[in-house]
Amino acid sequence: MKKKLDIKNGGQLLIEIVVAIGIIGLVLVGVSDLMTKSVRTTSFQKQKAEALTIIKERLGDYKTARDTNPESFYSSAENALIDPCVIDKPFRCLITMEKYPDSVKVSIKAEWLDGGKTYEVSLSQLLFREKK
C-alpha cells in the first residue's frame, strides 16, 4: 500500500521554518549586543579601578615626600605631566599643585583611551604642614 502525500499544505512547513529561523536570529543579535556592552563595561570599570589605584599610589608618594623632607616638599611643589604614569600602562597623569600658606593641594588626574574615547578620573588631597 502506498500512502499519498498531502500536497495542499506542503509550503506551510517551509514558511514556519523560515519564520522560526528569523526569530532565532533576532534573539541571537540581541544577546550578542548585550554581551558586547557587558564586555565593554567590564573593561571600562577595570581600567577605572586601575587608574584610581595609580592615583592613590602617587598621592602616597607625595605624602612620603612631605613627611621625609617637608621644607623641600613645600618649596619645590609644582605642576607636572607624567606620560605614562606607570611603565607599560596606558595612563597619562596630570598633577597640579596649589600652594596655600599652611598646605599644598595635590590633584592628580589620570587619562586613558578606550575605543577611541578619552576617559579620566581624578583625586585631590590637601597636604598640611606639620605644626610644631
KEGU-553348 format. One record per residue: x, y, z of N, C-alpha, C, O in turn; residue in one letter. Coordinates in pm, whole numbers, plus 50000, padded with zeros to 5 digits. Layout:
<drenkes>
XYZXYZXYZXYZa...
</drenkes>
This chain:
<drenkes>
500824988350000500005000050000500875012450000501825013750078m500535021349914501255034049906500425044749974499195045049963k501155053650046500465064850113500545076850023501565079149957k499515084350020499505096549941499965108150028499605108950145k500765116949970501215129050040500175139850025499565141549918l499965147050133499025158150128499765170350076500495176650152d499615173749954500355184449889499715198049915500355208349892i498515198549962497835211249985498585220250083498605232350061k499195215050190499885222850293501405221150285502085223450384n501935217450172503365214850156504235227150179505325225550234g503845239050142504635251250159504515257350297505345265550335g503505253350372503295259050505504435255450600504845263850680q504945243450593506045239150678507305247350649508025251150742l507575250050524508735257950485508645272250541509635277650590l507475278150535507265291650589507465291750741508065301150794i506995281650810507175280750955508665279750991509115285851088e509415272150913510845270750939511555284050917512395287950998i511225291150810511855304150781511525314150891512405321650934v510295314550938509895323651046510625320051175511075329051247v510755307351206511455302951328512935306951322513485311851420a513555304951206514965308951191515115324051206516085328651266i514185331751153514225346351168514095350651313514815359651357g513215344551387513035347851529514295344251608514755352151691i514855332451582516095328451650517215338251617518005341751705i517305342551491518325352351451518185365451526519185371051571g516965370451541516735382951615517145381451761517745390551819l516825370251821517185367851961518705367551976519255373352069v519385360651883520845359751890521515373351871522525376151936l520975381751785521525395251767521385403251895522315410251935v520235402251961520025409252088520975404452197521515412552271g521175391452206522065385852307523505389952280524235393352373v523925389652154525305393652122525535408452151526625412152194s524535416852130524655431052163524815432952313525635441052357d524045425652392524175426452538525545421652584526135427652674l526055411152523527375405952560528465416252528529385418152607m528355422652413529335432852374529335444452472530395448952515t528165449252507528065460252604528605456052740529265463952808k528325443852781528805438852909530335438352912530945442353011s530945433452806532415432652798533005446752800534015449052867v532405455952728532885469752724532795476352862533725483252904r531685474152931531515479853065532505473853164533075481053246t532715460953155533675454353244535075459653220535825461953315t535435461453095536765466753060536935480853113537985484253168s535905489153098535975502953148536145503153299536975510553351f535365495253370535435495053516536805490253565537325495153665q537385480653493538705475653529539755486653511540625488553596k539675493753398540635504653374540445516053474541425521953518q539225518953509538945529553607539525525853743540135534253810k539335513553784539875508953913541405509453912542025513254011a542005505653800543465506053788543975520453793544995523153856e543265529653727543645543753730543555549353872544445556753915a542505545853945542375550554083543485545154171543985552154259l543875532754149544985526754225546275534354198547045537254291t546525537554072547735545054035547735558854101548755563254153i546585565554098546485578854159546745578054310547465586254365i546165568154374546365566554519547835564054551548355569154651k548505556154467549935553754489550735566654473551645569354551e550395574654373551085587454352550845596854470551775603554516r549605597454519549325605854636550125601054756550615609054835l550255587954770551085582354877552545586454863553215589254962g553035586954738554415591454714554595605954758555625609554816d553595614354731553695628454773553615629754925554305638154984y552805621554989552745621755137554105617755195554575623755292k554715607555137556025603155184557065614055165557885616455254t557025620755050557965631755025557765643055125558725649055173a556505645855157556205656255256556715652155394557305660355464r556505639855432556915635155564558425633855577558975635955686d559095630455468560545628555470561285641755480562195643355562t560905651355395561585664355393560545675355365560395679655251n559835679755469558715689055449559115702255382558425706955292p560215708055424560585721155367560895720155219560485728755141e561595709755180561905707655039560615705054960560455710054849s559715697255018558455694154951557655706854925557205709254813f557475715055028556655727155013557315737654924556615745054855y558635738354923559295748354839559365744154693559425752654604s559365731154666559515726654528558225721354466558255715654357s557105723154532555815718154480555465725354351555325737654349a555325717654243554965723554114554175713554031554205701554057e553475718553930552655710253844553555701053759554715704153734n552985689653717553755680253636552815672353546551645670453577a553375667853434552665658853344553535646353331554685647053287l552985634953369553725622453363553015613453261551865609553280i553735610353153553145602253047554115591353008555125594652946d553905579053037552785573253112553005574053263554135575953309p551935572653338552025572753485552875561153534553705562653624c552655549653473553355537453509553815531053378553065530753280v555025525953377555545519653255554655507953215554195500353300i554425506653086553605495953027552125497053062551395487153055d551685508853100550265511153126549805522753038550605531653009k548545522852994548085533152901547645546252966546945554252903p548025548653090547525560253163548495571953156549715570153159f547945583753146548705596153148548235603953270547035605353292r549165609053350548795616153474549135630853465550235634653425c548185639053501548385653453513548315656853661547295654453726l549395662453713549475665553855549505680753871550385687453816i548555686053946548545700353973548675702354124548105694954205t549445712754158549655715954300549325730654322549845739454254m548465732854417548115746454456548705749054594548415741954690e549535759354602550175762454730549305771754811548765781554759k549175768754938548505777155036549505779955148550535773255154y549245789555235550215792655340550585780755430551735779455472p549615772355459549895761355551549735747455489549785737455560d549535746755355549315733855291549555734655140549755745355083s549515723055079549565721954933548445712454893548315701454947v547635716754796546575708154744547145700754623547495706954522k547215687554633547715679154525546515672954455545725665854518v546375675654325545315669654244545955661454134546845666254063s545515649254119546055640454017544915635453931543915630053980i545075637353799544075632753703544725622553612545765625353551k544135610753602544625600253512543695599553391542475599353406a544295599153273543535598353148543955585753074545095581253084e543015579952998543335568652913542365568152796541255573452804w542785561652690541955559852571541355545952573542015536152606l540075545252536539405532352524538355533452414537405541152427d538535525952309537565526252200537475539752131536405543552084g538575546952124538575559952058538095571452145538095582852100g537695568752267537235579252360538265580952471538925571352512k538385593252519539275596152630538455596452759537455603452769t538925588752856538275588452987539255593853091540475593653070y538725598553201539585603853307538955601653443537735600453458e539825601253542539395600353682540405608453761541585608853726v539955614953868540885623453944540575622854093539455620054136s541625625654171541525626754316542365638654361543345642154296l541975644754470542725656054528542875653754677542075647054742s543955659554731544175658754875544995670754920545925675054853q544615676055037545395686755098546455680755188546155672555275l547685684755165548795680155250549245692055336549815701655285l548975691255464549265702355556550685701755609551285691055620f551195713455640552495714355708552305709655851551255711655912r553315703455902553245698856041553425710656135554375718356121e552515712056229552605723056328553555718856439553445707956494k554485727756470555445724756577555145732856700555845731656800k
</drenkes>
